[in-house]
Amino acid sequence: MAERNMPYWTIRHVEIKEAVLGQTFTVFMLENDSEDARYFDLQRMLEEPGRQEIDLELDSYCIVSESEGVDYGGLAEVTMLPGQLVLQFRPEAVEELELPSDEITLDIAPDINVYELWAGMQKVLTYGNHLKVPSMRFM
């Protein structure tokens, strides 16, 4: 199990864009360019959730990890500190994403634009079901 406040890994590459033009928007954070690199891919649909997504509880942002785990609305809190991103996950997300802890601290490489990263995360994480929107702080 990872110790709280110890970095899990360092964000060295970020892609913030429409992943599927006209359909999905993504914030992809990657440890490095190796085949077994750790990552978080935060995604949202560009259209508001429909009745089917609401009924299936797929009506919020999606988190994908390198374990190929997928969870919808799994963040409780997100805090951007100088040089670090702290992600507090809901218990069901920890299990689905096979995380070592409910709190994951990621260091941010100096060449990453934290303002763009934060803006992209706000766009993704405020999507859909308002009950699953995490508390967000930029310090």
trRosetta pair geometry for C-beta under 8 A, 3 or more apart (Angstrom, degrees):
i j d omega theta_ij theta_ji phi_ij phi_ji
1 100 5.2 159 -136 171 45 92
1 101 5.6 98 -170 -70 88 94
2 6 6.1 -149 179 73 88 106
2 8 5.5 -16 -129 -98 161 88
2 100 4.3 99 -10 99 94 129
2 101 4.7 -103 55 -5 94 126
2 104 7.1 59 73 -113 155 67
3 6 4.2 61 71 4 97 128
4 101 7.0 -162 -76 171 67 155
4 103 5.5 31 -121 82 90 134
4 105 7.5 94 -172 -19 47 120
5 105 5.7 60 -137 -30 23 159
6 105 6.6 148 75 55 27 126
7 10 6.4 28 165 -67 142 71
7 84 7.1 -125 -92 -121 100 107
7 105 5.2 -95 -101 109 47 96
7 106 6.3 72 -150 -140 89 22
7 107 4.3 -7 -122 -27 149 97
8 38 7.5 -117 135 126 103 160
8 100 7.3 168 -125 41 113 120
8 104 4.9 -21 -18 -159 149 90
8 105 6.1 144 -9 62 85 54
8 106 6.0 -43 48 -82 97 66
9 31 4.5 -39 156 -110 139 117
9 38 5.0 145 7 62 164 134
9 106 6.2 -13 70 -128 63 85
9 107 7.5 -113 126 32 30 86
10 31 6.5 92 64 -143 57 72
10 106 6.8 134 -119 -177 24 75
10 107 4.1 -31 -108 74 83 104
10 108 7.2 176 -161 -81 75 11
10 109 5.7 87 161 -56 112 83
11 14 6.3 33 171 -61 116 99
11 29 4.8 -48 -125 -168 115 108
11 30 7.3 89 -146 56 65 35
11 31 7.3 -74 -101 -94 34 42
11 85 6.8 36 -14 17 139 128
11 106 5.3 62 -31 154 98 124
11 107 7.0 -158 18 91 71 50
11 108 5.0 -12 53 -116 112 62
11 109 6.2 -126 91 3 61 85
11 112 5.8 35 112 -71 108 165
11 117 7.8 81 138 -125 157 150
12 30 6.7 -66 61 97 76 74
12 31 6.3 40 18 172 103 30
12 32 5.4 24 52 -86 142 62
12 109 4.7 74 -111 -29 59 145
12 112 7.6 -134 -136 -54 21 115
13 29 7.6 147 84 -158 56 40
13 30 4.2 -21 68 63 104 109
13 31 8.0 -12 28 60 91 17
13 32 7.2 113 -2 -121 113 23
13 33 6.8 78 -25 -62 154 82
14 27 7.1 -17 -165 -170 99 78
14 28 6.8 151 -157 81 47 60
14 29 5.5 -7 -105 -103 83 66
14 30 7.4 -170 -75 20 37 78
14 112 5.6 88 -4 -139 127 108
14 113 7.8 -125 63 45 140 75
14 116 7.6 140 111 102 139 109
14 117 5.7 -70 -150 -95 164 101
14 120 7.9 155 170 46 120 156
15 26 7.0 15 104 104 95 106
15 27 7.7 168 85 -152 53 34
15 28 4.3 1 53 53 97 112
15 30 7.8 35 0 -8 94 114
16 26 7.4 -154 -134 97 38 57
16 27 5.2 6 -107 -110 84 73
16 28 7.6 -158 -68 25 43 68
16 116 6.0 -167 28 156 154 100
16 117 7.1 -154 -56 -102 135 45
16 119 7.9 75 -178 83 158 87
16 120 3.8 -98 -136 -97 130 150
17 25 7.3 -148 118 -148 26 66
17 26 6.5 -10 63 57 60 85
18 21 5.3 77 125 -104 130 47
18 22 7.2 64 -177 -13 142 32
18 23 7.7 111 -173 49 101 56
18 24 6.8 130 -163 84 65 49
18 25 5.5 -46 -101 -97 58 67
18 26 7.7 101 -146 14 15 79
18 46 7.3 9 -125 -65 107 129
19 23 7.9 -72 74 80 77 90
19 24 4.7 -33 53 96 103 108
19 25 6.9 147 2 -132 83 12
19 26 4.1 53 -43 -6 120 127
19 28 7.9 106 -87 -40 117 119
19 43 6.7 -41 10 -121 145 111
20 23 4.1 -28 100 60 110 118
20 24 4.6 56 35 29 96 98
22 46 6.5 -118 176 43 33 154
23 45 6.6 -54 173 -144 62 75
23 46 6.0 -168 -178 14 10 109
23 47 7.8 -35 -136 1 50 96
24 43 5.5 -5 -174 -168 119 109
24 44 6.8 157 -152 82 71 36
24 45 5.9 -52 -98 -107 69 45
24 46 6.6 -129 -80 -23 18 86
25 43 7.0 154 80 -152 47 59
25 44 5.4 -14 58 61 94 87
25 45 8.0 70 16 159 80 5
25 46 6.0 104 -24 -77 99 83
25 120 8.0 -156 157 -156 108 84
25 123 6.3 -72 129 129 148 121
25 124 6.4 -147 103 -86 102 84
26 41 5.9 -19 -161 -171 117 91
26 42 6.7 144 -157 78 60 52
26 43 4.8 -18 -100 -99 84 80
26 44 8.0 178 -78 22 44 60
26 124 7.4 55 -133 -95 25 132
27 41 7.6 162 81 -157 48 44
27 42 4.5 -5 57 58 97 106
27 43 8.0 -158 26 -69 61 43
27 117 7.1 102 -159 -152 124 63
27 120 4.2 133 -93 136 116 118
27 121 5.5 -45 9 -76 177 62
27 123 7.9 137 -43 61 115 98
27 124 5.3 -111 2 -15 112 148
28 39 6.6 -1 -173 -177 81 125
28 40 7.8 -180 -148 93 42 49
28 41 4.8 -2 -110 -113 80 83
28 42 7.8 -156 -71 28 38 63
29 39 6.1 163 87 -156 56 72
29 40 5.0 6 54 55 105 87
29 41 7.7 -164 27 -77 63 41
29 42 7.8 33 -1 -2 101 98
29 85 7.9 -91 -137 56 164 159
29 106 7.1 48 150 163 143 166
29 117 7.6 63 -89 -142 111 116
30 33 7.3 59 138 -78 136 51
30 37 5.6 42 -174 131 92 137
30 38 7.9 155 -155 89 49 46
30 39 4.6 -15 -105 -103 64 111
31 34 7.9 -40 91 39 102 96
31 37 4.4 -167 59 -169 99 94
31 38 4.5 65 -25 53 136 78
31 39 6.4 -117 -4 -66 80 64
32 37 4.8 -154 58 -110 66 126
33 37 6.7 6 -64 -38 3 150
34 37 4.8 133 60 -50 76 92
36 66 7.5 82 -174 -176 52 138
37 66 6.9 -152 100 -98 48 140
38 65 7.6 -15 -164 -171 79 91
38 66 5.0 -108 -129 -4 49 144
39 65 6.8 167 83 -150 59 49
39 66 5.3 109 33 -57 76 94
40 63 6.3 -29 -162 -161 97 95
40 64 7.4 141 -161 74 46 51
40 65 5.9 -18 -101 -99 64 75
40 87 7.6 158 -89 -55 170 169
41 63 7.3 141 74 -160 54 45
41 64 4.2 -16 59 59 106 103
41 65 7.7 -164 20 -72 77 29
42 61 6.1 6 -175 170 88 127
42 62 7.5 155 -158 81 43 51
42 63 5.8 -14 -102 -103 68 71
42 121 6.5 45 77 -121 162 71
42 124 4.6 98 135 136 111 158
42 125 6.8 -29 -177 -60 138 84
43 61 6.5 156 80 -165 42 77
43 62 4.6 -20 64 61 97 100
43 63 7.9 179 22 -79 76 26
43 64 6.9 27 -1 -3 117 108
43 124 6.7 -103 -142 -142 4 120
44 61 4.7 -48 -79 -107 94 82
44 62 7.2 168 -78 16 43 77
44 123 7.2 -148 37 132 141 75
44 124 4.7 -178 -14 -140 116 65
44 127 3.8 121 -143 10 140 169
44 128 7.1 -153 -141 -17 106 107
45 48 7.8 161 94 -91 112 4
45 49 7.0 119 48 -78 135 63
45 53 7.8 -93 4 -101 151 163
45 127 7.2 154 45 176 64 141
45 128 7.9 81 37 -62 97 112
47 50 7.7 14 123 -41 118 92
48 128 7.4 149 -154 -94 64 59
49 53 3.9 -122 -159 89 100 134
49 54 5.6 123 132 -54 122 79
49 58 7.3 168 -134 99 122 67
49 59 3.7 84 -170 -137 172 84
49 60 7.6 -29 -49 -48 143 37
49 128 5.1 63 -23 -123 124 98
49 129 7.4 1 15 -40 154 77
50 53 5.3 98 52 12 64 100
50 54 7.1 -123 106 -4 34 93
51 54 5.7 -58 -148 38 31 112
51 55 6.1 31 156 -20 67 108
52 55 5.7 -55 -145 37 30 111
52 56 6.2 12 161 -4 65 113
53 56 6.1 -67 -142 49 27 100
53 58 4.5 -97 -152 82 76 89
53 59 4.6 123 131 -81 97 73
53 128 7.8 -99 136 -129 130 124
54 57 7.5 24 -178 -77 30 34
54 59 4.5 45 -92 -66 56 144
54 129 7.8 137 -120 -74 78 104
56 59 7.9 138 67 -31 69 83
57 72 6.5 150 137 82 78 140
58 62 7.8 7 -160 -77 84 108
58 72 5.5 -135 -128 -93 51 162
59 72 7.6 84 39 168 39 136
59 128 4.7 164 149 -166 64 118
59 129 4.7 92 103 -41 101 103
60 72 5.2 121 62 170 90 90
60 73 3.6 51 83 -66 150 105
60 127 6.4 133 -159 97 53 79
60 128 3.8 -165 -102 91 48 136
60 129 4.3 -65 -63 33 106 98
60 132 4.2 -34 -106 79 167 143
60 133 7.6 -146 -142 -60 121 59
61 72 7.1 159 84 -153 38 62
61 73 6.4 116 52 -77 70 54
61 124 5.0 88 -126 162 137 81
61 125 5.5 -66 2 -105 161 40
61 127 5.0 108 -60 56 88 110
61 128 6.4 -165 -26 24 57 123
61 132 7.6 -163 32 120 80 118
62 70 6.2 -13 -172 -167 107 96
62 71 7.2 154 -156 81 59 37
62 72 5.4 -32 -99 -98 69 70
63 70 7.2 156 80 -153 52 46
63 71 5.0 -13 56 61 101 88
63 72 7.8 -175 15 -83 74 22
63 74 5.2 -88 24 44 134 119
63 75 7.0 121 -55 -36 142 96
63 93 6.6 38 58 -150 141 120
63 97 6.4 -32 116 -81 115 135
64 68 7.4 -15 -167 -144 94 33
64 69 7.2 165 -148 84 49 51
64 70 5.3 -11 -99 -101 78 77
65 68 7.4 -67 78 -3 64 16
65 69 5.1 3 44 53 104 96
65 97 4.3 88 2 -160 139 98
65 98 7.0 -153 87 49 139 84
65 99 7.3 -153 -90 -68 171 88
67 97 6.2 124 47 -179 124 48
67 98 4.0 -179 -148 44 174 129
69 96 4.7 139 -176 145 115 65
69 97 4.0 179 95 -108 139 37
69 98 5.4 176 -35 3 141 88
70 96 6.7 -76 71 163 36 120
70 97 7.9 119 -40 -84 9 76
71 74 3.8 35 125 -42 130 141
71 92 6.8 152 -139 117 125 87
71 93 4.2 133 143 -119 168 80
71 96 4.2 128 -71 85 106 145
71 97 5.7 -68 -7 -43 123 100
72 132 7.3 -9 139 -173 75 164
73 90 7.6 12 122 10 74 144
73 128 7.3 -109 -75 93 109 128
73 129 6.1 -27 -89 64 147 120
73 131 7.8 34 -171 93 146 73
73 132 2.9 -37 -154 -171 128 144
73 133 8.0 -56 -139 -50 96 34
74 89 5.5 1 151 -153 98 90
74 90 5.1 -129 -158 37 59 100
74 92 6.7 -124 -119 85 99 83
74 93 2.7 113 -167 -88 127 135
74 96 7.0 -124 -95 53 149 128
74 97 7.1 145 130 -22 165 125
74 132 7.9 5 -28 -164 26 111
75 78 5.8 20 167 -51 139 99
75 87 6.1 -77 -124 -162 112 92
75 88 6.8 95 -165 73 73 58
75 89 6.1 -57 -106 -106 53 55
75 90 7.1 -118 -71 -12 4 87
75 93 7.1 16 -57 -13 44 178
75 125 6.5 -46 61 -134 138 120
75 134 4.0 -47 116 -57 99 142
76 88 4.8 -67 66 111 97 101
76 89 6.7 96 6 175 91 9
76 90 5.2 125 -48 -66 99 74
76 134 5.6 100 132 -126 12 96
76 135 7.0 3 148 18 61 92
77 86 7.7 -13 115 113 97 96
77 87 7.8 157 88 -160 60 34
77 88 3.8 18 53 43 95 127
77 134 5.3 -175 -82 -177 19 107
77 135 4.5 -13 -113 60 82 98
77 136 7.6 177 -158 -75 53 38
77 137 7.7 0 -173 8 96 100
78 85 7.3 -16 -167 -172 89 91
78 86 7.3 156 -157 83 41 60
78 87 5.9 -2 -110 -110 76 64
78 88 7.3 -137 -64 25 39 78
78 121 6.5 -160 157 161 159 137
78 125 6.6 -68 -1 -125 150 173
78 134 5.1 89 -8 108 93 139
78 135 7.3 179 28 87 61 53
78 136 4.9 -4 65 -113 101 77
78 137 7.4 175 94 30 57 60
79 85 7.5 158 84 -159 51 45
79 86 4.4 -6 59 56 99 108
79 88 7.8 48 -2 -13 98 104
79 136 7.8 176 -79 -156 43 42
79 137 4.7 -4 -117 66 80 101
79 138 7.9 178 -158 -81 50 28
79 139 6.6 7 -174 1 96 112
80 84 7.6 165 -158 91 44 53
80 85 5.7 -16 -107 -107 68 73
80 86 7.9 -158 -73 23 24 74
80 114 6.3 135 -174 -176 130 114
80 117 7.7 145 -115 100 135 110
80 118 5.5 -44 -41 -93 165 113
80 137 7.1 -158 29 102 67 56
80 138 4.6 -2 56 -121 116 68
80 139 6.6 175 86 27 61 65
81 84 4.4 -3 65 63 104 98
81 85 7.6 -167 28 -77 73 26
81 86 6.5 45 -5 -12 111 108
81 139 5.4 -7 -107 66 61 111
82 139 7.5 -81 -23 102 71 83
83 107 6.2 -17 158 -154 87 77
83 108 5.5 -160 -162 49 39 90
83 110 7.7 -17 -113 -83 95 67
84 105 5.7 -12 -170 -171 121 97
84 106 6.7 149 -158 79 66 48
84 107 5.8 -44 -99 -109 76 46
84 108 6.2 -158 -82 -1 20 93
85 105 7.4 154 80 -157 46 50
85 106 4.6 -13 60 61 96 102
85 108 6.0 89 -18 -55 95 111
85 117 7.6 -99 -77 142 137 136
86 103 6.7 -7 -173 -170 96 96
86 104 7.4 161 -156 85 49 47
86 105 5.1 -16 -104 -104 78 77
86 106 7.8 -170 -78 23 32 68
87 103 7.2 160 84 -153 51 47
87 104 4.7 -11 61 61 102 96
87 105 7.8 -173 23 -78 69 30
87 106 7.1 33 -4 -5 107 106
88 102 6.5 27 -162 143 65 87
88 103 5.2 -12 -106 -103 71 80
88 134 7.5 151 64 -153 89 127
89 93 4.2 -127 -174 88 109 122
89 94 5.1 138 104 -60 130 78
89 97 7.2 -111 -142 38 156 136
89 99 6.2 107 28 42 161 162
89 102 5.0 -136 62 -157 84 63
89 103 7.4 -158 17 -72 77 32
89 104 6.9 42 -18 -1 112 104
90 93 4.8 89 58 5 77 108
90 94 7.5 -139 93 -13 40 84
90 102 7.7 -53 159 -148 2 108
91 94 5.7 -49 -153 24 36 115
91 95 7.0 29 155 -12 65 103
91 102 6.6 -33 -88 -102 55 125
92 95 5.9 -56 -157 38 37 110
92 96 6.2 32 152 -16 70 111
93 96 5.6 -56 -138 43 34 109
93 97 5.6 10 169 0 71 116
93 99 7.4 19 126 5 78 132
94 97 6.7 -68 -136 50 17 94
94 99 4.7 -93 -143 55 65 109
94 101 7.2 -86 -133 130 122 17
94 102 5.1 -58 -71 -90 136 70
95 98 7.5 16 -179 -73 29 44
99 102 7.3 110 99 -88 130 30
99 104 6.2 -89 -160 -59 129 124
100 104 7.9 108 51 -95 84 94
101 104 6.4 152 72 -69 93 66
108 112 5.0 -108 180 61 96 137
108 114 6.2 68 148 -88 161 102
108 117 7.4 -147 -134 35 135 171
109 112 5.1 103 65 -16 79 104
112 117 6.2 30 160 -42 109 137
113 116 4.1 45 104 18 117 113
113 117 6.4 162 92 -15 62 86
114 117 5.3 -54 -143 40 36 116
114 118 6.0 39 156 -22 69 105
115 118 5.8 -50 -143 36 29 110
115 119 6.3 29 155 -18 62 107
116 119 5.7 -54 -144 38 31 111
116 120 6.2 31 156 -18 64 108
117 120 5.9 -59 -150 38 27 111
117 121 6.3 26 154 -18 64 109
118 121 5.7 -56 -146 37 30 111
118 122 6.4 34 154 -22 65 104
118 138 5.5 47 -143 -100 147 129
119 122 5.7 -51 -149 33 31 113
119 123 6.6 33 152 -21 63 103
120 123 5.7 -53 -152 32 33 113
120 124 6.5 23 154 -11 66 108
121 124 5.9 -59 -146 42 33 106
121 125 5.6 11 167 -6 71 119
121 136 7.5 162 122 -134 111 133
122 125 6.4 -62 -124 46 22 97
122 126 5.9 10 177 -10 62 119
122 136 6.6 131 -100 154 81 168
123 126 7.0 -68 -141 37 13 100
123 127 7.5 32 152 -46 51 103
124 127 6.1 -54 -173 -2 34 120
125 133 6.3 106 148 -146 78 71
125 134 5.7 -49 -179 31 128 99
125 136 6.6 128 98 -71 142 132
126 133 5.4 39 -122 -132 52 123
128 132 6.9 -15 99 60 105 118
129 132 4.6 53 90 16 107 108
129 133 7.6 -164 99 -29 57 77
130 133 5.5 -30 -153 0 47 119
